[in-house]
Amino acid sequence: MPQSDAWDFETGARSLCDLHACARDYNWLEEPYFSPDGERVAMAAVSDDGATACVNGQAWENVFEKLWMPRFLPDGRLMAFVQTDGEWTAAVDDAPWENTFAFVWNPMWSQDGSRLAICIQQDGEYGIAVDDAPWETLYENANQFVLSRDGAHSAAVVQTISLGQADIEGYQKGVFSVAVDGEPWGSNFVNCWGPAFDAAGERVAAAARFSLYDYGIIEEGRPWTTTYQCVWEPFFDPNTGEVLAPVRTGGKWGLAHRGGFRWEPTFHQLWQPAYSRDGRTLAAIVAPKFGEFTVAVNGTPWNQTWPVVTDLVLSPTGRAACLANESNTRFRVVVDGTAWTGRYDMAWPPVFSPDGKRVAAAVEKHGRQTIVLDDKVYKEWFDKVWPPVFDPSGEKVLIRAVSGGACLRIVDHISSFKA
């Protein structure tokens, strides 16, 4: 989550708005969404006149036929999808884009929030629009949309050849490719998925199916010479720029690069790899035995396993945390291979402090939610909480919550969390 030294981390609590009071002015309100700094809360609001966005109890000036999915960008701007005269577009801080479309969905933004992209459909064709500029070429089928880290480039899996009904032969010849900024690679495949940009946004890799039985990785439209029984989405080594991907060969999963393996294929499953910010630590969710999951760090799995492991997160310094559960029950936070003692009905992805020394997570128990920090529970429970945010020192936590209809911004010291 983005963070600024300019944010207000003075200890205390404030109510940003009262949902019960706001509801009196509208026919209905949809769920609230907090800004990253917790200073604003927005929601779609519907009246007899139409729909608008309500921010800290104040409505946008514009009223639309429909409005949905209000989201704050990392730079603090508020976007939402809006409809006027039956056409959809994006509005940013109450200013709609000029281009309109038959439908829009899936907002994406650059790491700093300065650029916004959305998925679009117009006249039965699909693509991406970035900062009000749609792709020049749209496709009858597009999916797996991604945006580069700086927002300068976008990509998607696209269908470049039309198929008749039940055209199995045509399908097996390959009709899918990857389009970058709307321009497709020159080669087609039976299927593609998981396109990914490198850190600079200059190169793209994707997973592909070459036949009914052969899978592989494509870099800039060129397949690796080695094929596999199955593959997951590729990613880039932030230090070397090398493309890596989880692959299955000989019935086991490993981490491959072009021409070899970074991690030998010894796992029953391997997915959701992640690098630390400095690129020195590479971790992934793995299954050393069938049905038993854990995390491997630089190829070495933790000693303990669980039935389900999700939401792997790495600290800037390379510590690893994840969630473990038992068939969607008894959720636990796991840090560096050790599970916290607290068990919850639900938990959300862990968050590290800037120095990587502390871990916090949002959790739910008996219909109420709160924040836990290093296995210690915050002193209050709420109707709803958002992911916690540490201050730069790691000594305070920003809590964004709803309780009794009040949208709360709370900054509290870590001493307020008790075992």
C-alpha positions as CSV (number, residue, x, y, z in Angstrom):
1,M,0.0,0.0,0.0
2,P,1.4,3.5,-0.9
3,Q,2.4,5.6,2.1
4,S,3.6,9.2,2.6
5,D,5.5,10.8,5.4
6,A,3.0,13.7,5.0
7,W,0.1,11.5,6.2
8,D,-1.3,12.4,9.6
9,F,-0.1,9.7,12.1
10,E,-1.0,11.7,15.2
11,T,-2.6,9.3,17.7
12,G,-6.3,9.7,18.0
13,A,-9.7,8.9,16.4
14,R,-12.0,10.8,14.0
15,S,-15.4,10.1,12.5
16,L,-15.3,11.0,8.8
17,C,-19.0,10.6,8.2
18,D,-22.2,9.0,9.7
19,L,-23.7,6.5,7.3
20,H,-27.1,6.7,9.0
21,A,-27.2,10.5,8.4
22,C,-26.0,10.1,4.8
23,A,-28.7,7.5,4.1
24,R,-31.5,10.0,4.9
25,D,-30.5,12.1,1.8
26,Y,-30.6,9.1,-0.6
27,N,-32.7,6.2,-1.6
28,W,-29.8,4.0,-0.8
29,L,-26.0,3.9,-0.3
30,E,-23.6,1.2,-1.4
31,E,-20.6,-0.1,0.6
32,P,-18.0,2.5,1.6
33,Y,-14.4,2.6,0.5
34,F,-11.6,4.4,2.3
35,S,-8.8,6.4,0.7
36,P,-5.2,5.0,1.3
37,D,-4.5,7.7,3.9
38,G,-7.8,7.1,5.6
39,E,-8.8,10.8,5.3
40,R,-11.8,10.2,3.0
41,V,-14.5,7.6,2.6
42,A,-16.5,7.3,-0.6
43,M,-19.6,5.4,-1.7
44,A,-22.1,5.3,-4.5
45,A,-25.3,7.1,-3.6
46,V,-28.6,6.9,-5.4
47,S,-31.5,9.4,-5.3
48,D,-34.5,10.1,-7.4
49,D,-32.3,12.3,-9.6
50,G,-29.8,9.6,-10.3
51,A,-26.5,8.3,-9.0
52,T,-23.4,10.1,-7.7
53,A,-20.4,9.6,-5.4
54,C,-20.7,10.7,-1.8
55,V,-17.3,11.6,-0.2
56,N,-17.2,12.2,3.5
57,G,-20.9,12.9,3.3
58,Q,-20.6,15.4,0.4
59,A,-21.9,14.5,-3.1
60,W,-20.1,15.1,-6.4
61,E,-21.7,17.9,-8.4
62,N,-22.4,15.6,-11.4
63,V,-25.3,13.2,-11.2
64,F,-25.3,10.2,-13.5
65,E,-27.8,7.5,-14.6
66,K,-25.6,4.9,-12.8
67,L,-22.4,4.9,-10.8
68,W,-20.5,1.9,-9.5
69,M,-17.1,0.8,-8.2
70,P,-15.7,4.0,-6.6
71,R,-12.0,3.5,-5.8
72,F,-9.3,5.7,-4.6
73,L,-6.1,5.7,-6.6
74,P,-2.7,5.6,-4.8
75,D,-2.3,9.3,-5.4
76,G,-5.5,10.0,-3.6
77,R,-7.8,10.7,-6.6
78,L,-11.2,9.1,-6.6
79,M,-12.4,7.2,-9.7
80,A,-15.8,5.5,-10.5
81,F,-17.5,4.0,-13.4
82,V,-20.5,6.2,-14.5
83,Q,-23.2,5.9,-17.1
84,T,-24.8,8.8,-19.1
85,D,-27.3,8.3,-22.0
86,G,-26.7,4.6,-21.8
87,E,-22.9,4.9,-22.3
88,W,-20.3,4.1,-19.7
89,T,-17.0,5.7,-18.9
90,A,-14.7,6.5,-16.0
91,A,-14.9,9.7,-13.9
92,V,-12.0,10.9,-11.9
93,D,-12.7,13.4,-9.1
94,D,-16.1,14.2,-10.6
95,A,-14.7,14.7,-14.2
96,P,-15.9,12.1,-16.7
97,W,-13.7,11.0,-19.6
98,E,-14.7,12.2,-23.0
99,N,-14.7,8.7,-24.6
100,T,-17.7,6.5,-23.7
101,F,-18.2,2.8,-24.2
102,A,-20.9,0.2,-24.2
103,F,-19.5,-1.2,-20.9
104,V,-16.4,-0.8,-18.7
105,W,-14.9,-2.8,-15.8
106,N,-11.8,-3.8,-14.0
107,P,-9.9,-0.5,-13.2
108,M,-6.1,-0.7,-13.1
109,W,-3.6,2.0,-12.2
110,S,0.1,2.7,-12.2
111,Q,2.1,2.1,-9.0
112,D,2.0,5.8,-8.2
113,G,-1.7,6.2,-9.2
114,S,-0.9,8.8,-11.8
115,R,-2.3,6.7,-14.7
116,L,-5.7,4.9,-14.9
117,A,-6.7,2.1,-17.2
118,I,-10.0,0.4,-17.7
119,C,-11.3,-2.6,-19.6
120,I,-13.8,-1.6,-22.3
121,Q,-16.4,-3.1,-24.7
122,Q,-17.6,-1.3,-27.7
123,D,-19.8,-2.7,-30.5
124,G,-19.1,-6.2,-29.3
125,E,-15.3,-5.8,-29.3
126,Y,-12.9,-5.5,-26.3
127,G,-9.8,-3.8,-25.3
128,I,-8.2,-1.3,-22.8
129,A,-8.4,2.5,-22.4
130,V,-5.6,4.3,-20.6
131,D,-6.2,7.9,-19.4
132,D,-9.2,8.3,-21.8
133,A,-7.3,6.8,-24.8
134,P,-8.7,3.5,-26.0
135,W,-6.7,1.0,-28.0
136,E,-6.9,1.7,-31.7
137,T,-7.7,-2.0,-32.3
138,L,-10.3,-3.8,-30.4
139,Y,-10.9,-7.6,-30.4
140,E,-13.9,-10.0,-30.4
141,N,-12.4,-11.6,-27.3
142,A,-9.9,-10.0,-24.8
143,N,-9.1,-11.0,-21.3
144,Q,-6.2,-11.2,-18.8
145,F,-5.7,-7.5,-18.8
146,V,-2.6,-6.0,-17.2
147,L,-0.9,-2.6,-16.9
148,S,2.8,-1.9,-16.6
149,R,4.1,-0.6,-13.3
150,D,4.5,3.0,-14.7
151,G,1.1,2.8,-16.5
152,A,2.8,3.6,-19.9
153,H,1.9,0.3,-21.5
154,S,-1.0,-2.2,-21.3
155,A,-1.5,-5.8,-22.5
156,A,-4.1,-8.5,-22.8
157,V,-4.7,-11.9,-24.2
158,V,-6.7,-11.5,-27.4
159,Q,-8.4,-13.6,-30.0
160,T,-7.0,-12.7,-33.4
161,I,-8.9,-15.2,-35.6
162,S,-12.6,-15.8,-35.6
163,L,-14.1,-19.2,-35.1
164,G,-17.3,-20.7,-36.3
165,Q,-19.4,-22.8,-34.0
166,A,-17.8,-26.0,-33.0
167,D,-14.7,-25.3,-35.1
168,I,-12.5,-27.6,-33.1
169,E,-9.9,-27.9,-35.8
170,G,-9.5,-24.1,-36.1
171,Y,-9.2,-23.8,-32.4
172,Q,-6.4,-26.3,-32.2
173,K,-4.5,-24.4,-34.8
174,G,-4.3,-21.5,-32.4
175,V,-6.4,-18.3,-32.4
176,F,-5.1,-16.5,-29.3
177,S,-2.2,-14.1,-28.9
178,V,-1.1,-11.3,-26.6
179,A,-1.7,-7.7,-27.6
180,V,0.6,-5.0,-26.2
181,D,-0.9,-1.5,-26.4
182,G,-3.4,-3.0,-28.8
183,E,-0.9,-4.5,-31.2
184,P,-0.8,-8.4,-31.2
185,W,2.3,-10.5,-31.3
186,G,2.8,-12.1,-34.7
187,S,2.2,-15.7,-33.4
188,N,-0.9,-17.5,-32.3
189,F,-1.4,-20.2,-29.7
190,V,-4.2,-22.6,-28.6
191,N,-4.4,-20.4,-25.5
192,C,-2.5,-17.7,-23.6
193,W,-2.8,-16.4,-20.1
194,G,-0.9,-14.5,-17.4
195,P,0.8,-11.8,-19.4
196,A,3.3,-9.9,-17.3
197,F,5.5,-6.8,-17.8
198,D,9.0,-6.5,-16.5
199,A,9.8,-3.7,-14.0
200,A,10.6,-1.2,-16.8
201,G,7.4,-2.0,-18.7
202,E,9.4,-2.8,-21.8
203,R,9.1,-6.5,-22.1
204,V,6.1,-8.9,-21.8
205,A,6.0,-12.7,-21.1
206,A,3.0,-15.0,-21.0
207,A,2.0,-18.6,-20.4
208,A,0.8,-20.5,-23.5
209,R,-0.7,-23.7,-24.6
210,F,0.9,-25.0,-27.8
211,S,-1.3,-28.0,-28.3
212,L,-3.9,-30.0,-26.4
213,Y,-1.0,-31.4,-24.3
214,D,2.0,-29.1,-24.5
215,Y,2.5,-25.9,-22.4
216,G,5.2,-23.3,-22.4
217,I,6.3,-19.7,-21.9
218,I,6.5,-17.0,-24.4
219,E,8.8,-14.0,-24.3
220,E,8.0,-11.1,-26.6
221,G,6.1,-13.5,-28.9
222,R,8.9,-16.1,-29.0
223,P,8.3,-19.4,-27.2
224,W,10.9,-21.2,-25.1
225,T,12.1,-24.3,-26.9
226,T,11.2,-26.5,-23.9
227,T,7.6,-27.5,-23.3
228,Y,6.0,-28.8,-20.1
229,Q,3.0,-30.7,-18.8
230,C,1.5,-27.5,-17.4
231,V,2.7,-23.9,-16.5
232,W,1.6,-21.0,-14.3
233,E,2.0,-17.3,-15.0
234,P,5.6,-16.2,-15.7
235,F,7.3,-13.3,-13.9
236,F,10.6,-11.4,-14.2
237,D,13.6,-11.5,-11.9
238,P,13.9,-7.9,-10.8
239,N,17.7,-8.0,-10.7
240,T,18.6,-9.9,-13.9
241,G,15.4,-9.4,-16.0
242,E,15.3,-13.2,-16.6
243,V,11.9,-14.7,-17.1
244,L,10.9,-17.4,-14.5
245,A,7.7,-19.5,-14.3
246,P,6.3,-22.4,-12.3
247,V,6.2,-25.4,-14.5
248,R,5.2,-29.1,-14.2
249,T,7.4,-31.8,-15.7
250,G,7.6,-35.5,-14.8
251,G,4.6,-35.0,-12.5
252,K,6.3,-32.5,-10.3
253,W,6.5,-28.7,-10.2
254,G,9.6,-26.5,-10.2
255,L,10.7,-23.0,-11.1
256,A,12.0,-22.8,-14.6
257,H,14.0,-20.3,-16.7
258,R,14.8,-20.5,-20.4
259,G,16.9,-23.7,-20.7
260,G,16.9,-24.9,-17.1
261,F,15.6,-24.6,-13.6
262,R,16.0,-22.1,-10.8
263,W,14.2,-24.5,-8.4
264,E,14.3,-28.2,-9.4
265,P,10.9,-29.9,-10.0
266,T,10.3,-31.5,-6.6
267,F,6.9,-30.1,-5.5
268,H,3.4,-31.4,-6.0
269,Q,2.4,-27.8,-6.6
270,L,4.2,-24.4,-6.9
271,W,2.5,-21.1,-7.5
272,Q,2.1,-17.4,-6.5
273,P,5.8,-16.6,-6.5
274,A,6.9,-13.3,-5.1
275,Y,10.1,-11.3,-4.8
276,S,11.2,-9.1,-2.0
277,R,11.7,-5.4,-2.9
278,D,15.5,-5.8,-3.0
279,G,15.2,-8.9,-5.3
280,R,17.3,-11.0,-2.9
281,T,14.5,-13.2,-1.7
282,L,12.2,-15.3,-3.9
283,A,9.3,-17.2,-2.2
284,A,6.4,-19.2,-3.5
285,I,3.5,-21.3,-2.1
286,V,4.4,-25.0,-2.5
287,A,3.1,-28.4,-1.7
288,P,6.0,-30.7,-0.6
289,K,3.4,-33.5,-0.3
290,F,0.1,-33.9,-2.0
291,G,-2.5,-31.8,-0.2
292,E,0.0,-30.3,2.3
293,F,1.0,-26.6,1.6
294,T,3.6,-24.3,2.9
295,V,6.0,-21.6,1.6
296,A,9.4,-22.1,0.1
297,V,11.9,-19.3,0.5
298,N,14.8,-19.3,-2.0
299,G,13.8,-22.9,-2.8
300,T,13.7,-24.2,0.8
301,P,10.3,-25.0,2.2
302,W,9.2,-24.2,5.7
303,N,9.0,-27.2,8.0
304,Q,5.3,-26.8,8.9
305,T,2.5,-27.4,6.4
306,W,-1.3,-26.7,6.3
307,P,-4.3,-27.8,4.2
308,V,-4.5,-24.4,2.5
309,V,-2.0,-21.5,2.1
310,T,-2.9,-18.2,0.5
311,D,-1.9,-14.5,0.3
312,L,1.9,-14.8,0.3
313,V,3.5,-11.4,1.2
314,L,7.2,-10.5,1.5
315,S,8.7,-7.7,3.6
316,P,11.2,-5.2,2.0
317,T,13.9,-7.2,3.9
318,G,12.8,-10.6,2.7
319,R,10.7,-11.9,5.6
320,A,7.6,-14.0,4.4
321,A,4.1,-14.1,5.7
322,C,0.9,-15.8,4.5
323,L,-2.5,-17.1,5.6
324,A,-3.2,-20.7,6.4
325,N,-6.6,-22.2,6.9
326,E,-8.4,-25.5,7.2
327,S,-11.0,-25.8,4.3
328,N,-11.9,-22.1,4.6
329,T,-12.2,-22.2,8.4
330,R,-9.8,-21.5,11.3
331,F,-7.7,-18.9,9.5
332,R,-4.2,-18.2,10.9
333,V,-1.4,-15.7,10.0
334,V,1.9,-17.4,9.4
335,V,5.2,-15.5,9.6
336,D,8.5,-17.0,8.6
337,G,7.1,-20.5,9.0
338,T,5.5,-20.0,12.5
339,A,1.7,-19.8,12.8
340,W,0.2,-17.3,15.2
341,T,-1.9,-18.8,18.0
342,G,-5.0,-16.8,17.0
343,R,-7.6,-18.5,14.9
344,Y,-10.3,-16.6,13.0
345,D,-13.4,-17.1,10.9
346,M,-11.7,-15.0,8.2
347,A,-8.4,-13.2,7.7
348,W,-7.0,-10.9,5.0
349,P,-3.5,-10.5,3.6
350,P,-0.7,-9.7,6.1
351,V,0.9,-6.3,6.1
352,F,4.6,-5.7,7.1
353,S,5.9,-2.6,8.8
354,P,8.3,-0.5,6.7
355,D,11.3,-2.1,8.5
356,G,9.9,-5.6,8.2
357,K,10.0,-6.2,11.9
358,R,6.2,-6.2,12.6
359,V,3.2,-7.8,10.9
360,A,-0.5,-6.9,11.1
361,A,-3.6,-8.2,9.4
362,A,-7.4,-7.6,9.4
363,V,-9.4,-10.5,10.8
364,E,-13.0,-11.5,11.5
365,K,-14.5,-13.5,14.3
366,H,-18.2,-14.0,15.2
367,G,-19.2,-11.4,12.6
368,R,-17.0,-8.7,14.0
369,Q,-13.6,-7.5,12.6
370,T,-10.5,-6.0,14.0
371,I,-6.7,-5.8,13.5
372,V,-4.1,-8.2,14.9
373,L,-0.5,-7.2,15.2
374,D,2.2,-9.8,15.9
375,D,-0.5,-12.1,17.2
376,K,-1.9,-9.4,19.5
377,V,-5.5,-8.2,19.1
378,Y,-6.5,-4.6,19.0
379,K,-8.6,-3.3,21.9
380,E,-11.7,-2.7,19.8
381,W,-13.8,-4.8,17.4
382,F,-15.7,-3.2,14.5
383,D,-18.4,-3.9,11.9
384,K,-15.8,-3.7,9.1
385,V,-12.1,-2.9,8.9
386,W,-9.7,-2.2,6.0
387,P,-6.1,-3.3,5.7
388,P,-3.9,-1.8,8.4
389,V,-1.2,0.8,7.6
390,F,2.0,1.3,9.6
391,D,3.5,4.7,10.1
392,P,7.1,5.1,8.9
393,S,8.5,4.2,12.3
394,G,6.4,1.0,12.6
395,E,5.3,2.2,16.1
396,K,1.8,3.3,15.1
397,V,-1.0,1.7,13.1
398,L,-3.7,3.5,11.0
399,I,-7.0,1.7,11.3
400,R,-9.8,2.4,8.9
401,A,-13.1,1.0,10.1
402,V,-16.9,1.2,10.3
403,S,-18.7,0.9,13.6
404,G,-22.3,1.6,14.3
405,G,-22.6,3.5,11.1
406,A,-19.6,5.8,11.8
407,C,-16.7,5.7,9.3
408,L,-13.6,6.0,11.6
409,R,-10.0,6.9,11.1
410,I,-8.0,5.7,14.1
411,V,-4.2,6.0,14.7
412,D,-3.0,4.1,17.7
413,H,0.2,3.0,19.2
414,I,1.2,-0.7,19.0
415,S,0.9,-0.9,22.8
416,S,-2.9,-0.9,22.3
417,F,-2.6,-4.5,20.9
418,K,-2.8,-7.1,23.6
419,A,-2.2,-10.9,23.6
